[in-house]
Amino acid sequence: MNGCRKSIQILILIFFAKGLLLSIGCATANWPLTSTQKISVGEKAVAEAKANNAAIEAPDALKSAEEKLSQAKKEFAGGWHRDASRFAEEAAVDADYARAKATTEKDKKTVKELMENIDALRQEIDRQPK
Amino acid sequence: MNLVTWKAAGRGLGILLPLSLIFLLAVGCGPSKMAKDQLEKARKTYAQAKADPDVTALAPIHLSDAEKAIREAEHAGNSEKMIHMSYLAERKAQIAMTVAEGKKAEENIRKLNTQTSELIAQNQKLDLQRQLEARRAQMAAEQARRAAQMEAEAAAKAKADADKLMKELSELKAKQTDRGIVLTIGEVLFAFGKADLSSKADRNVDKLAEFLKKYPNRNVLIEGHTDSIGSEEYNLDLSQRRAESVKEKLVGDGVGPDRITTVGYGKKYPAVSNDTEANRALNRRVEVIILNEGVDAETQIRK
């Protein structure tokens, strides 16, 4: 009986030790940002994407970011901080992607316009008597 | 006390142990298929990004962010976290590709801007050249117009001069021919077989001398003719003497002998047919050709 107790005691110890380690792990994983901070990062990312015309150039990614951001806020209000963090993180990458896409598309349009300009200039030069 | 605690702990264990086992089993089973699929999708996107030299060159930080997220997803303790990290990883790989594409576009914009400036400069240069050429052409046209005007004025003056000459020579019965102004001295100039000028012819030659002195650049070719009576040799000689007598008279009147060329044609070129005495008298004549300026008399001699 005594031996049984001892083994049970050890098992309990191992179990708690594991729990402790896991909880430390989780804390480390969330470090340094709290879910509130992550939401604010997401909000900033969405705002920047909008400022860069993402609504026109990358509407799908921007919509996804906005939806996830509001979901993050909802989770946070419900006390589900881990879910709030994840939604906020996903909202941030969606917004970053939307912004990058919008900037790139704008630059690509500029490239196209410049090429057209150059073609026009070349034609003008060719038309001139040599 | 101690015992009670252990008993309670023992009861607690009755619940906790199965729970712990379930937890361990769940971990042991590994991530769900959905999580694995999501990770695979992220890996593919990341591999695509990494394989693109533009991405490794232009968006290395974004690419390494994506790689970190992939590693995290691979080491995720549960499916939920794996799905989440895989999603982040995939997006980050997409961002890396998009950023690289954007950087490339920026680079192109820089190059194209330079090219545009160069072309604009070239265009302006050509434009300037064209303007310059247009001005040059305008100047050339103006010059040509002025030259044409001067030429027209010169031609008008030449015609006026010629008209004046003709008027002055009208008394000498001059006529404009393709060889120049030809005048026949007198109507009945020479007696049959004679080379002496009649007194009427004398006056005409005086007028001619006066004219030649007024126009020192006009030389004369004097051509002597005879009627058809007599041998060819005789008539050639007679016609030459008739031309010479006009020359002598002109020289006597003060015209330089070097301005005067004489030739005798004999009976070769009658003015009219020699069938009557009156006609023959017309053929006994001297014709004076007032040469245009700069024309060599030798070139005007008939063959």
Interface residues (C-beta under 8 A of the other chain):
Chain A: R5 I8 Q9 L11 I12 F15 G25 R86 E89 E90 V93 D94 D96 Y97 A100 K101 T103 T104 D107 K108 T110 V111 L114 M115 N117 I118 L121 R122 E124 I125 Q128 P129
Chain B: W6 A9 G10 L13 L16 L17 S20 G77 H84 Y87 L88 R91 K92 Q94 I95 T98 V99 E101 G102 A105 E106 N108 I109 L112 N113 Q115 T116 L119 I120 Q122 N123 L126 D127 R130 E133
